[in-house]
Amino acid sequence: MTIHRVIEAYGLMMDLTEANQLEAGRRVETHLAGISGDDKALAIEGLRYLRKH
């Protein structure tokens, strides 16, 4: 659920193709795998990560 929220929000900021959305989702999933927190904190971290990378 968190990954979906991150990609949805990121898609509003950036013009992403479907392939870009899938790739971003994989990158965020990998990044967040070792991080604990509630959904809101993880979503914010996921957006920070995508914006930097």
N, C-alpha and C positions, 0 to 999 in steps of 0.2 A: 504494500500500500504506500509506503513512504517513497519508494522509487518512482511510482506512478505520479505522486504529487510533485516530486522534484522535476520530472521530465515535463509535466504539464506546465508548471511555472516557468521553467527554463524555455520551453517552446513559445511562451508568450513574450519572452525577452528577445529571443533569437529566431530567425527564420530557418527552421530545421526541416530537412526532408525526413521521410519516414526512416530511411537508413541512418541518418544522423541521430534521430531519436533513439533508435535501437542501440547504436554504438554508445551514446551518452548514458543510456540506461545500464549497459554492461559496465561502463567505467565507474559509475556511481555505486552500483551494487558491489563491485570489487572494493572500492574505497571504504564503503560503510560496513563491510563485513566484519572488521575488527573493532568497530566502535560501538559502545553501548550508550543508550539514552532513550528518551521518549521519542515518539514520532515527530513532534515539532522540532526538537533539537536536531534529530537526524536529517530532517528535510532542510533545515537551514545549513547544516554542514554540507549536505549534498550540493546545494546551490552554490555555496562558497567554493567548493571544489571545482565544479564545472566552470564557474566564472574565471578561476585562476588557470585552469588547464584547458 
